């Protein structure tokens, strides 16, 4: 049986600057990857502050249309990320 801690073995790879959906129970948020900590955790932005949160990859979901983010969101998060 596979549990949450093993999900990273089958998780997708995320890249700096990539926009994704974060899920935690009933909460869904847009986030942006700042950097990768290891295969199971990424540092991600969720608001306009400078603080990035460690996020388990099993809570991260790719967006099919991430190439079309809202302009304000993109300007806020993508301007300081080095790819």
PyMOL Python script that loads the backbone (N, CA, C, O; Angstrom):
from pymol import cmd

cmd.read_pdbstr("""\
ATOM      1  N   UNK A   1       0.832  -1.183   0.000  1.00  0.00           N
ATOM      2  CA  UNK A   1       0.000   0.000   0.000  1.00  0.00           C
ATOM      3  C   UNK A   1       0.880   1.252   0.000  1.00  0.00           C
ATOM      4  O   UNK A   1       1.888   1.319   0.703  1.00  0.00           O
ATOM      5  N   UNK A   2       0.482   2.227  -0.792  1.00  0.00           N
ATOM      6  CA  UNK A   2       1.232   3.488  -0.893  1.00  0.00           C
ATOM      7  C   UNK A   2       0.538   4.525  -0.035  1.00  0.00           C
ATOM      8  O   UNK A   2      -0.686   4.650  -0.078  1.00  0.00           O
ATOM      9  N   UNK A   3       1.304   5.268   0.743  1.00  0.00           N
ATOM     10  CA  UNK A   3       0.724   6.342   1.549  1.00  0.00           C
ATOM     11  C   UNK A   3       1.265   7.690   1.084  1.00  0.00           C
ATOM     12  O   UNK A   3       2.064   7.754   0.150  1.00  0.00           O
ATOM     13  N   UNK A   4       0.831   8.760   1.735  1.00  0.00           N
ATOM     14  CA  UNK A   4       1.241  10.107   1.325  1.00  0.00           C
ATOM     15  C   UNK A   4       2.739  10.284   1.275  1.00  0.00           C
ATOM     16  O   UNK A   4       3.241  10.983   0.395  1.00  0.00           O
ATOM     17  N   UNK A   5       3.460   9.684   2.176  1.00  0.00           N
ATOM     18  CA  UNK A   5       4.913   9.877   2.208  1.00  0.00           C
ATOM     19  C   UNK A   5       5.599   9.189   1.046  1.00  0.00           C
ATOM     20  O   UNK A   5       6.737   9.527   0.719  1.00  0.00           O
ATOM     21  N   UNK A   6       4.935   8.228   0.411  1.00  0.00           N
ATOM     22  CA  UNK A   6       5.500   7.551  -0.752  1.00  0.00           C
ATOM     23  C   UNK A   6       5.056   8.183  -2.066  1.00  0.00           C
ATOM     24  O   UNK A   6       5.601   7.848  -3.118  1.00  0.00           O
ATOM     25  N   UNK A   7       4.082   9.088  -2.031  1.00  0.00           N
ATOM     26  CA  UNK A   7       3.550   9.681  -3.250  1.00  0.00           C
ATOM     27  C   UNK A   7       4.607  10.406  -4.060  1.00  0.00           C
ATOM     28  O   UNK A   7       4.505  10.469  -5.285  1.00  0.00           O
ATOM     29  N   UNK A   8       5.626  10.959  -3.401  1.00  0.00           N
ATOM     30  CA  UNK A   8       6.641  11.700  -4.146  1.00  0.00           C
ATOM     31  C   UNK A   8       7.361  10.816  -5.147  1.00  0.00           C
ATOM     32  O   UNK A   8       7.935  11.326  -6.109  1.00  0.00           O
ATOM     33  N   UNK A   9       7.347   9.509  -4.948  1.00  0.00           N
ATOM     34  CA  UNK A   9       7.986   8.596  -5.888  1.00  0.00           C
ATOM     35  C   UNK A   9       7.306   8.645  -7.251  1.00  0.00           C
ATOM     36  O   UNK A   9       7.929   8.351  -8.272  1.00  0.00           O
ATOM     37  N   UNK A  10       6.031   9.016  -7.265  1.00  0.00           N
ATOM     38  CA  UNK A  10       5.253   9.054  -8.498  1.00  0.00           C
ATOM     39  C   UNK A  10       4.851  10.465  -8.884  1.00  0.00           C
ATOM     40  O   UNK A  10       4.094  10.660  -9.834  1.00  0.00           O
ATOM     41  N   UNK A  11       5.349  11.438  -8.159  1.00  0.00           N
ATOM     42  CA  UNK A  11       4.949  12.831  -8.378  1.00  0.00           C
ATOM     43  C   UNK A  11       5.646  13.421  -9.597  1.00  0.00           C
ATOM     44  O   UNK A  11       6.712  12.971 -10.020  1.00  0.00           O
ATOM     45  N   UNK A  12       5.006  14.434 -10.136  1.00  0.00           N
ATOM     46  CA  UNK A  12       5.586  15.142 -11.257  1.00  0.00           C
ATOM     47  C   UNK A  12       6.675  16.090 -10.759  1.00  0.00           C
ATOM     48  O   UNK A  12       6.724  16.437  -9.578  1.00  0.00           O
ATOM     49  N   UNK A  13       7.532  16.495 -11.666  1.00  0.00           N
ATOM     50  CA  UNK A  13       8.588  17.449 -11.340  1.00  0.00           C
ATOM     51  C   UNK A  13       8.080  18.860 -11.603  1.00  0.00           C
ATOM     52  O   UNK A  13       7.419  19.114 -12.609  1.00  0.00           O
ATOM     53  N   UNK A  14       8.388  19.760 -10.706  1.00  0.00           N
ATOM     54  CA  UNK A  14       8.031  21.164 -10.864  1.00  0.00           C
ATOM     55  C   UNK A  14       9.311  21.972 -11.031  1.00  0.00           C
ATOM     56  O   UNK A  14      10.379  21.557 -10.582  1.00  0.00           O
ATOM     57  N   UNK A  15       9.197  23.130 -11.680  1.00  0.00           N
ATOM     58  CA  UNK A  15      10.364  23.952 -11.982  1.00  0.00           C
ATOM     59  C   UNK A  15      10.185  25.364 -11.419  1.00  0.00           C
ATOM     60  O   UNK A  15       9.052  25.822 -11.269  1.00  0.00           O
ATOM     61  N   UNK A  16      11.280  26.061 -11.104  1.00  0.00           N
ATOM     62  CA  UNK A  16      11.175  27.433 -10.608  1.00  0.00           C
ATOM     63  C   UNK A  16      10.350  28.292 -11.559  1.00  0.00           C
ATOM     64  O   UNK A  16      10.555  28.279 -12.773  1.00  0.00           O
ATOM     65  N   UNK A  17       9.415  29.038 -10.982  1.00  0.00           N
ATOM     66  CA  UNK A  17       8.548  29.896 -11.775  1.00  0.00           C
ATOM     67  C   UNK A  17       7.251  29.238 -12.207  1.00  0.00           C
ATOM     68  O   UNK A  17       6.353  29.917 -12.705  1.00  0.00           O
ATOM     69  N   UNK A  18       7.137  27.937 -12.026  1.00  0.00           N
ATOM     70  CA  UNK A  18       5.933  27.224 -12.457  1.00  0.00           C
ATOM     71  C   UNK A  18       4.773  27.505 -11.496  1.00  0.00           C
ATOM     72  O   UNK A  18       4.930  27.455 -10.276  1.00  0.00           O
ATOM     73  N   UNK A  19       3.623  27.797 -12.069  1.00  0.00           N
ATOM     74  CA  UNK A  19       2.402  28.040 -11.302  1.00  0.00           C
ATOM     75  C   UNK A  19       1.688  26.709 -11.135  1.00  0.00           C
ATOM     76  O   UNK A  19       1.633  25.905 -12.066  1.00  0.00           O
ATOM     77  N   UNK A  20       1.140  26.478  -9.944  1.00  0.00           N
ATOM     78  CA  UNK A  20       0.471  25.208  -9.657  1.00  0.00           C
ATOM     79  C   UNK A  20      -0.689  25.451  -8.702  1.00  0.00           C
ATOM     80  O   UNK A  20      -0.859  26.555  -8.184  1.00  0.00           O
ATOM     81  N   UNK A  21      -1.485  24.409  -8.473  1.00  0.00           N
ATOM     82  CA  UNK A  21      -2.562  24.467  -7.483  1.00  0.00           C
ATOM     83  C   UNK A  21      -2.115  23.670  -6.274  1.00  0.00           C
ATOM     84  O   UNK A  21      -1.687  22.522  -6.393  1.00  0.00           O
ATOM     85  N   UNK A  22      -2.218  24.292  -5.104  1.00  0.00           N
ATOM     86  CA  UNK A  22      -1.909  23.640  -3.831  1.00  0.00           C
ATOM     87  C   UNK A  22      -3.231  23.233  -3.186  1.00  0.00           C
ATOM     88  O   UNK A  22      -4.147  24.049  -3.076  1.00  0.00           O
ATOM     89  N   UNK A  23      -3.332  21.990  -2.766  1.00  0.00           N
ATOM     90  CA  UNK A  23      -4.539  21.525  -2.083  1.00  0.00           C
ATOM     91  C   UNK A  23      -4.180  21.029  -0.693  1.00  0.00           C
ATOM     92  O   UNK A  23      -3.177  20.345  -0.491  1.00  0.00           O
ATOM     93  N   UNK A  24      -5.030  21.396   0.262  1.00  0.00           N
ATOM     94  CA  UNK A  24      -4.880  20.940   1.639  1.00  0.00           C
ATOM     95  C   UNK A  24      -6.289  20.837   2.209  1.00  0.00           C
ATOM     96  O   UNK A  24      -6.835  21.817   2.715  1.00  0.00           O
ATOM     97  N   UNK A  25      -6.868  19.655   2.124  1.00  0.00           N
ATOM     98  CA  UNK A  25      -8.248  19.479   2.545  1.00  0.00           C
ATOM     99  C   UNK A  25      -9.171  20.252   1.631  1.00  0.00           C
ATOM    100  O   UNK A  25      -9.157  20.051   0.417  1.00  0.00           O
ATOM    101  N   UNK A  26      -9.979  21.141   2.207  1.00  0.00           N
ATOM    102  CA  UNK A  26     -10.917  21.957   1.435  1.00  0.00           C
ATOM    103  C   UNK A  26     -10.273  23.215   0.856  1.00  0.00           C
ATOM    104  O   UNK A  26     -10.903  23.924   0.071  1.00  0.00           O
ATOM    105  N   UNK A  27      -9.035  23.497   1.232  1.00  0.00           N
ATOM    106  CA  UNK A  27      -8.345  24.700   0.779  1.00  0.00           C
ATOM    107  C   UNK A  27      -7.607  24.448  -0.539  1.00  0.00           C
ATOM    108  O   UNK A  27      -6.862  23.476  -0.664  1.00  0.00           O
ATOM    109  N   UNK A  28      -7.818  25.321  -1.508  1.00  0.00           N
ATOM    110  CA  UNK A  28      -7.119  25.295  -2.790  1.00  0.00           C
ATOM    111  C   UNK A  28      -6.516  26.672  -3.017  1.00  0.00           C
ATOM    112  O   UNK A  28      -7.203  27.684  -2.880  1.00  0.00           O
ATOM    113  N   UNK A  29      -5.222  26.715  -3.366  1.00  0.00           N
ATOM    114  CA  UNK A  29      -4.561  27.997  -3.586  1.00  0.00           C
ATOM    115  C   UNK A  29      -3.653  27.908  -4.798  1.00  0.00           C
ATOM    116  O   UNK A  29      -3.121  26.844  -5.112  1.00  0.00           O
ATOM    117  N   UNK A  30      -3.479  29.033  -5.477  1.00  0.00           N
ATOM    118  CA  UNK A  30      -2.462  29.110  -6.517  1.00  0.00           C
ATOM    119  C   UNK A  30      -1.130  29.378  -5.845  1.00  0.00           C
ATOM    120  O   UNK A  30      -1.055  30.146  -4.886  1.00  0.00           O
ATOM    121  N   UNK A  31      -0.089  28.751  -6.343  1.00  0.00           N
ATOM    122  CA  UNK A  31       1.248  28.974  -5.828  1.00  0.00           C
ATOM    123  C   UNK A  31       2.242  29.040  -6.970  1.00  0.00           C
ATOM    124  O   UNK A  31       1.924  28.686  -8.106  1.00  0.00           O
ATOM    125  N   UNK A  32       3.433  29.490  -6.666  1.00  0.00           N
ATOM    126  CA  UNK A  32       4.524  29.554  -7.641  1.00  0.00           C
ATOM    127  C   UNK A  32       5.750  28.919  -7.000  1.00  0.00           C
ATOM    128  O   UNK A  32       6.093  29.227  -5.859  1.00  0.00           O
ATOM    129  N   UNK A  33       6.404  28.035  -7.736  1.00  0.00           N
ATOM    130  CA  UNK A  33       7.601  27.365  -7.229  1.00  0.00           C
ATOM    131  C   UNK A  33       8.757  28.352  -7.198  1.00  0.00           C
ATOM    132  O   UNK A  33       9.062  29.003  -8.197  1.00  0.00           O
ATOM    133  N   UNK A  34       9.396  28.451  -6.037  1.00  0.00           N
ATOM    134  CA  UNK A  34      10.606  29.268  -5.906  1.00  0.00           C
ATOM    135  C   UNK A  34      11.832  28.399  -6.160  1.00  0.00           C
ATOM    136  O   UNK A  34      12.705  28.764  -6.948  1.00  0.00           O
ATOM    137  N   UNK A  35      11.897  27.235  -5.483  1.00  0.00           N
ATOM    138  CA  UNK A  35      13.044  26.339  -5.641  1.00  0.00           C
ATOM    139  C   UNK A  35      12.680  24.942  -5.142  1.00  0.00           C
ATOM    140  O   UNK A  35      11.665  24.746  -4.474  1.00  0.00           O
ATOM    141  N   UNK A  36      13.522  23.994  -5.479  1.00  0.00           N
ATOM    142  CA  UNK A  36      13.320  22.613  -5.052  1.00  0.00           C
ATOM    143  C   UNK A  36      14.216  22.322  -3.861  1.00  0.00           C
ATOM    144  O   UNK A  36      15.421  22.568  -3.916  1.00  0.00           O
ATOM    145  N   UNK A  37      13.637  21.796  -2.778  1.00  0.00           N
ATOM    146  CA  UNK A  37      14.437  21.415  -1.621  1.00  0.00           C
ATOM    147  C   UNK A  37      14.961  19.995  -1.782  1.00  0.00           C
ATOM    148  O   UNK A  37      16.149  19.740  -1.581  1.00  0.00           O
ATOM    149  N   UNK A  38      14.082  19.077  -2.143  1.00  0.00           N
ATOM    150  CA  UNK A  38      14.458  17.698  -2.443  1.00  0.00           C
ATOM    151  C   UNK A  38      13.344  17.088  -3.287  1.00  0.00           C
ATOM    152  O   UNK A  38      12.461  17.817  -3.739  1.00  0.00           O
ATOM    153  N   UNK A  39      13.357  15.783  -3.512  1.00  0.00           N
ATOM    154  CA  UNK A  39      12.373  15.162  -4.399  1.00  0.00           C
ATOM    155  C   UNK A  39      10.945  15.215  -3.877  1.00  0.00           C
ATOM    156  O   UNK A  39      10.004  14.992  -4.638  1.00  0.00           O
ATOM    157  N   UNK A  40      10.769  15.506  -2.602  1.00  0.00           N
ATOM    158  CA  UNK A  40       9.415  15.502  -2.051  1.00  0.00           C
ATOM    159  C   UNK A  40       8.935  16.861  -1.536  1.00  0.00           C
ATOM    160  O   UNK A  40       7.786  16.982  -1.111  1.00  0.00           O
ATOM    161  N   UNK A  41       9.792  17.884  -1.565  1.00  0.00           N
ATOM    162  CA  UNK A  41       9.418  19.199  -1.022  1.00  0.00           C
ATOM    163  C   UNK A  41       9.972  20.318  -1.907  1.00  0.00           C
ATOM    164  O   UNK A  41      11.116  20.273  -2.357  1.00  0.00           O
ATOM    165  N   UNK A  42       9.125  21.320  -2.141  1.00  0.00           N
ATOM    166  CA  UNK A  42       9.509  22.518  -2.874  1.00  0.00           C
ATOM    167  C   UNK A  42       9.250  23.734  -1.990  1.00  0.00           C
ATOM    168  O   UNK A  42       8.367  23.708  -1.133  1.00  0.00           O
ATOM    169  N   UNK A  43      10.029  24.807  -2.201  1.00  0.00           N
ATOM    170  CA  UNK A  43       9.740  26.084  -1.563  1.00  0.00           C
ATOM    171  C   UNK A  43       8.874  26.869  -2.539  1.00  0.00           C
ATOM    172  O   UNK A  43       9.226  27.023  -3.708  1.00  0.00           O
ATOM    173  N   UNK A  44       7.726  27.370  -2.045  1.00  0.00           N
ATOM    174  CA  UNK A  44       6.746  27.990  -2.925  1.00  0.00           C
ATOM    175  C   UNK A  44       6.205  29.283  -2.339  1.00  0.00           C
ATOM    176  O   UNK A  44       6.126  29.455  -1.123  1.00  0.00           O
ATOM    177  N   UNK A  45       5.828  30.200  -3.253  1.00  0.00           N
ATOM    178  CA  UNK A  45       5.163  31.442  -2.879  1.00  0.00           C
ATOM    179  C   UNK A  45       3.654  31.250  -2.981  1.00  0.00           C
ATOM    180  O   UNK A  45       3.161  30.587  -3.893  1.00  0.00           O
ATOM    181  N   UNK A  46       2.920  31.846  -2.022  1.00  0.00           N
ATOM    182  CA  UNK A  46       1.460  31.814  -2.053  1.00  0.00           C
ATOM    183  C   UNK A  46       0.829  33.197  -1.939  1.00  0.00           C
ATOM    184  O   UNK A  46      -0.390  33.325  -2.052  1.00  0.00           O
ATOM    185  N   UNK A  47       1.617  34.210  -1.723  1.00  0.00           N
ATOM    186  CA  UNK A  47       1.112  35.573  -1.594  1.00  0.00           C
ATOM    187  C   UNK A  47       2.226  36.516  -1.997  1.00  0.00           C
ATOM    188  O   UNK A  47       3.299  36.073  -2.405  1.00  0.00           O
ATOM    189  N   UNK A  48       1.986  37.786  -1.889  1.00  0.00           N
ATOM    190  CA  UNK A  48       2.942  38.767  -2.379  1.00  0.00           C
ATOM    191  C   UNK A  48       4.125  39.012  -1.462  1.00  0.00           C
ATOM    192  O   UNK A  48       5.000  39.813  -1.791  1.00  0.00           O
ATOM    193  N   UNK A  49       4.172  38.341  -0.315  1.00  0.00           N
ATOM    194  CA  UNK A  49       5.298  38.502   0.591  1.00  0.00           C
ATOM    195  C   UNK A  49       6.551  37.824   0.057  1.00  0.00           C
ATOM    196  O   UNK A  49       6.499  37.126  -0.956  1.00  0.00           O
ATOM    197  N   UNK A  50       7.658  38.024   0.724  1.00  0.00           N
ATOM    198  CA  UNK A  50       8.929  37.452   0.290  1.00  0.00           C
ATOM    199  C   UNK A  50       9.184  36.074   0.884  1.00  0.00           C
ATOM    200  O   UNK A  50      10.210  35.458   0.594  1.00  0.00           O
ATOM    201  N   UNK A  51       8.271  35.585   1.705  1.00  0.00           N
ATOM    202  CA  UNK A  51       8.478  34.319   2.386  1.00  0.00           C
ATOM    203  C   UNK A  51       7.969  33.163   1.530  1.00  0.00           C
ATOM    204  O   UNK A  51       6.859  33.216   1.001  1.00  0.00           O
ATOM    205  N   UNK A  52       8.780  32.126   1.398  1.00  0.00           N
ATOM    206  CA  UNK A  52       8.364  30.920   0.678  1.00  0.00           C
ATOM    207  C   UNK A  52       8.117  29.812   1.696  1.00  0.00           C
ATOM    208  O   UNK A  52       8.841  29.685   2.683  1.00  0.00           O
ATOM    209  N   UNK A  53       7.092  29.020   1.442  1.00  0.00           N
ATOM    210  CA  UNK A  53       6.731  27.933   2.351  1.00  0.00           C
ATOM    211  C   UNK A  53       7.188  26.597   1.786  1.00  0.00           C
ATOM    212  O   UNK A  53       7.091  26.357   0.583  1.00  0.00           O
ATOM    213  N   UNK A  54       7.690  25.723   2.663  1.00  0.00           N
ATOM    214  CA  UNK A  54       8.036  24.359   2.250  1.00  0.00           C
ATOM    215  C   UNK A  54       6.727  23.621   1.978  1.00  0.00           C
ATOM    216  O   UNK A  54       5.851  23.562   2.842  1.00  0.00           O
ATOM    217  N   UNK A  55       6.597  23.060   0.778  1.00  0.00           N
ATOM    218  CA  UNK A  55       5.353  22.434   0.342  1.00  0.00           C
ATOM    219  C   UNK A  55       5.610  21.008  -0.116  1.00  0.00           C
ATOM    220  O   UNK A  55       6.443  20.789  -0.996  1.00  0.00           O
ATOM    221  N   UNK A  56       4.908  20.021   0.465  1.00  0.00           N
ATOM    222  CA  UNK A  56       5.055  18.631   0.016  1.00  0.00           C
ATOM    223  C   UNK A  56       4.523  18.472  -1.409  1.00  0.00           C
ATOM    224  O   UNK A  56       3.469  19.008  -1.749  1.00  0.00           O
ATOM    225  N   UNK A  57       5.247  17.747  -2.221  1.00  0.00           N
ATOM    226  CA  UNK A  57       4.876  17.597  -3.626  1.00  0.00           C
ATOM    227  C   UNK A  57       3.530  16.903  -3.792  1.00  0.00           C
ATOM    228  O   UNK A  57       2.859  17.118  -4.801  1.00  0.00           O
ATOM    229  N   UNK A  58       3.118  16.085  -2.844  1.00  0.00           N
ATOM    230  CA  UNK A  58       1.831  15.398  -3.007  1.00  0.00           C
ATOM    231  C   UNK A  58       0.650  16.341  -2.820  1.00  0.00           C
ATOM    232  O   UNK A  58      -0.492  15.946  -3.055  1.00  0.00           O
ATOM    233  N   UNK A  59       0.901  17.586  -2.399  1.00  0.00           N
ATOM    234  CA  UNK A  59      -0.152  18.595  -2.309  1.00  0.00           C
ATOM    235  C   UNK A  59      -0.130  19.542  -3.513  1.00  0.00           C
ATOM    236  O   UNK A  59      -0.938  20.469  -3.584  1.00  0.00           O
ATOM    237  N   UNK A  60       0.781  19.317  -4.452  1.00  0.00           N
ATOM    238  CA  UNK A  60       0.953  20.203  -5.603  1.00  0.00           C
ATOM    239  C   UNK A  60       0.386  19.539  -6.851  1.00  0.00           C
ATOM    240  O   UNK A  60       0.610  18.354  -7.096  1.00  0.00           O
ATOM    241  N   UNK A  61      -0.360  20.329  -7.646  1.00  0.00           N
ATOM    242  CA  UNK A  61      -0.996  19.800  -8.852  1.00  0.00           C
ATOM    243  C   UNK A  61      -0.743  20.746 -10.013  1.00  0.00           C
ATOM    244  O   UNK A  61      -0.921  21.958  -9.898  1.00  0.00           O
ATOM    245  N   UNK A  62      -0.324  20.165 -11.141  1.00  0.00           N
ATOM    246  CA  UNK A  62      -0.028  20.975 -12.319  1.00  0.00           C
ATOM    247  C   UNK A  62      -1.300  21.563 -12.908  1.00  0.00           C
ATOM    248  O   UNK A  62      -2.380  20.984 -12.796  1.00  0.00           O
ATOM    249  N   UNK A  63      -1.154  22.728 -13.541  1.00  0.00           N
ATOM    250  CA  UNK A  63      -2.248  23.381 -14.254  1.00  0.00           C
ATOM    251  C   UNK A  63      -2.090  23.131 -15.747  1.00  0.00           C
ATOM    252  O   UNK A  63      -0.987  23.235 -16.282  1.00  0.00           O
ATOM    253  N   UNK A  64      -3.173  22.807 -16.412  1.00  0.00           N
ATOM    254  CA  UNK A  64      -3.122  22.608 -17.859  1.00  0.00           C
ATOM    255  C   UNK A  64      -2.901  23.918 -18.601  1.00  0.00           C
ATOM    256  O   UNK A  64      -2.296  23.930 -19.673  1.00  0.00           O
ATOM    257  N   UNK A  65      -3.384  25.019 -18.041  1.00  0.00           N
ATOM    258  CA  UNK A  65      -3.253  26.309 -18.718  1.00  0.00           C
ATOM    259  C   UNK A  65      -2.350  27.268 -17.953  1.00  0.00           C
ATOM    260  O   UNK A  65      -2.615  28.469 -17.926  1.00  0.00           O
ATOM    261  N   UNK A  66      -1.308  26.770 -17.342  1.00  0.00           N
ATOM    262  CA  UNK A  66      -0.404  27.610 -16.553  1.00  0.00           C
ATOM    263  C   UNK A  66       0.335  28.633 -17.408  1.00  0.00           C
ATOM    264  O   UNK A  66       0.904  29.584 -16.871  1.00  0.00           O
ATOM    265  N   UNK A  67       0.338  28.459 -18.709  1.00  0.00           N
ATOM    266  CA  UNK A  67       0.990  29.417 -19.602  1.00  0.00           C
ATOM    267  C   UNK A  67       0.201  30.733 -19.675  1.00  0.00           C
ATOM    268  O   UNK A  67       0.678  31.707 -20.258  1.00  0.00           O
ATOM    269  N   UNK A  68      -0.998  30.765 -19.088  1.00  0.00           N
ATOM    270  CA  UNK A  68      -1.832  31.957 -19.170  1.00  0.00           C
ATOM    271  C   UNK A  68      -2.253  32.440 -17.786  1.00  0.00           C
ATOM    272  O   UNK A  68      -3.443  32.458 -17.468  1.00  0.00           O
ATOM    273  N   UNK A  69      -1.280  32.833 -16.961  1.00  0.00           N
ATOM    274  CA  UNK A  69      -1.626  33.305 -15.606  1.00  0.00           C
ATOM    275  C   UNK A  69      -2.183  34.725 -15.662  1.00  0.00           C
ATOM    276  O   UNK A  69      -1.904  35.472 -16.600  1.00  0.00           O
ATOM    277  N   UNK A  70      -2.966  35.092 -14.660  1.00  0.00           N
ATOM    278  CA  UNK A  70      -3.398  36.494 -14.597  1.00  0.00           C
ATOM    279  C   UNK A  70      -2.175  37.409 -14.550  1.00  0.00           C
ATOM    280  O   UNK A  70      -1.185  37.096 -13.890  1.00  0.00           O
ATOM    281  N   UNK A  71      -2.247  38.514 -15.237  1.00  0.00           N
ATOM    282  CA  UNK A  71      -1.094  39.413 -15.372  1.00  0.00           C
ATOM    283  C   UNK A  71      -0.546  39.863 -14.024  1.00  0.00           C
ATOM    284  O   UNK A  71       0.670  39.845 -13.833  1.00  0.00           O
ATOM    285  N   UNK A  72      -1.390  40.263 -13.091  1.00  0.00           N
ATOM    286  CA  UNK A  72      -0.907  40.745 -11.799  1.00  0.00           C
ATOM    287  C   UNK A  72      -0.176  39.644 -11.036  1.00  0.00           C
ATOM    288  O   UNK A  72       0.861  39.892 -10.421  1.00  0.00           O
ATOM    289  N   UNK A  73      -0.715  38.439 -11.078  1.00  0.00           N
ATOM    290  CA  UNK A  73      -0.096  37.292 -10.412  1.00  0.00           C
ATOM    291  C   UNK A  73       1.299  37.048 -10.988  1.00  0.00           C
ATOM    292  O   UNK A  73       2.259  36.852 -10.243  1.00  0.00           O
ATOM    293  N   UNK A  74       1.404  37.059 -12.299  1.00  0.00           N
ATOM    294  CA  UNK A  74       2.685  36.827 -12.960  1.00  0.00           C
ATOM    295  C   UNK A  74       3.693  37.907 -12.616  1.00  0.00           C
ATOM    296  O   UNK A  74       4.848  37.599 -12.322  1.00  0.00           O
ATOM    297  N   UNK A  75       3.284  39.156 -12.645  1.00  0.00           N
ATOM    298  CA  UNK A  75       4.205  40.251 -12.336  1.00  0.00           C
ATOM    299  C   UNK A  75       4.697  40.160 -10.902  1.00  0.00           C
ATOM    300  O   UNK A  75       5.863  40.441 -10.626  1.00  0.00           O
ATOM    301  N   UNK A  76       3.825  39.774  -9.996  1.00  0.00           N
ATOM    302  CA  UNK A  76       4.182  39.697  -8.590  1.00  0.00           C
ATOM    303  C   UNK A  76       5.197  38.593  -8.317  1.00  0.00           C
ATOM    304  O   UNK A  76       6.193  38.818  -7.630  1.00  0.00           O
ATOM    305  N   UNK A  77       4.948  37.411  -8.849  1.00  0.00           N
ATOM    306  CA  UNK A  77       5.741  36.241  -8.488  1.00  0.00           C
ATOM    307  C   UNK A  77       6.898  35.949  -9.417  1.00  0.00           C
ATOM    308  O   UNK A  77       7.940  35.480  -8.958  1.00  0.00           O
ATOM    309  N   UNK A  78       6.757  36.206 -10.697  1.00  0.00           N
ATOM    310  CA  UNK A  78       7.751  35.731 -11.663  1.00  0.00           C
ATOM    311  C   UNK A  78       8.896  36.704 -11.866  1.00  0.00           C
ATOM    312  O   UNK A  78       9.907  36.330 -12.461  1.00  0.00           O
ATOM    313  N   UNK A  79       8.782  37.919 -11.403  1.00  0.00           N
ATOM    314  CA  UNK A  79       9.807  38.911 -11.687  1.00  0.00           C
ATOM    315  C   UNK A  79      11.120  38.646 -10.951  1.00  0.00           C
ATOM    316  O   UNK A  79      12.174  39.056 -11.437  1.00  0.00           O
ATOM    317  N   UNK A  80      11.094  37.978  -9.800  1.00  0.00           N
ATOM    318  CA  UNK A  80      12.332  37.793  -9.035  1.00  0.00           C
ATOM    319  C   UNK A  80      12.841  36.362  -9.033  1.00  0.00           C
ATOM    320  O   UNK A  80      13.753  36.042  -8.272  1.00  0.00           O
ATOM    321  N   UNK A  81      12.279  35.493  -9.862  1.00  0.00           N
ATOM    322  CA  UNK A  81      12.697  34.088  -9.906  1.00  0.00           C
ATOM    323  C   UNK A  81      13.722  33.892 -11.006  1.00  0.00           C
ATOM    324  O   UNK A  81      13.495  34.270 -12.155  1.00  0.00           O
ATOM    325  N   UNK A  82      14.834  33.308 -10.653  1.00  0.00           N
ATOM    326  CA  UNK A  82      15.865  32.997 -11.630  1.00  0.00           C
ATOM    327  C   UNK A  82      15.680  31.574 -12.118  1.00  0.00           C
ATOM    328  O   UNK A  82      15.658  30.631 -11.326  1.00  0.00           O
ATOM    329  N   UNK A  83      15.547  31.427 -13.420  1.00  0.00           N
ATOM    330  CA  UNK A  83      15.325  30.101 -14.003  1.00  0.00           C
ATOM    331  C   UNK A  83      16.611  29.563 -14.567  1.00  0.00           C
ATOM    332  O   UNK A  83      16.634  28.456 -15.104  1.00  0.00           O
TER     333      UNK A  83
END
""", "prot")
cmd.dss("prot")
cmd.show_as("cartoon", "prot")
cmd.util.cbc("prot")
cmd.orient("prot")
